[in-house]
Amino acid sequence: MFYEDLSFEGVSIEYRILGQWDGGETASIIVTNGSERALNDLGVQWRWSGDTVIDYVWNAEVEQQGDLVQAQLPEQLALNPGEALSFGFNLSYSDQALPEDLFVF
């Protein structure tokens, strides 16, 4: 699933499912800087439909309150023009749900 993010011109976000099993999956989010300036102190926010819970995450710090999720990328990390970064997580759910309202902040 690919999202063109409107919060930063030229930034795109891709949600990629890496593996699935009954009741869960491993997924990643890739943020690509297509702008002409470096971006610092980035975060990504989205909502889940359903009962999706993040069980484990890497390359970001994640907070989940109900269906709202915020992922903060490492502060010391700059995303320069043309570069991409990713973080990933394991999920559990009774019904698979894709992220909604995904954007960079």
Secondary structure, 3 states (H helix, E strand, C coil): CEEECCCCCCEEEEEEEEEEECCEEEEEEEEEECCCCCEECCEEEEEECCCCEEEEEECCEEEEECCEEEEECCCCCEECCCCEEEEEEEEECCCCCCEEEEEEC
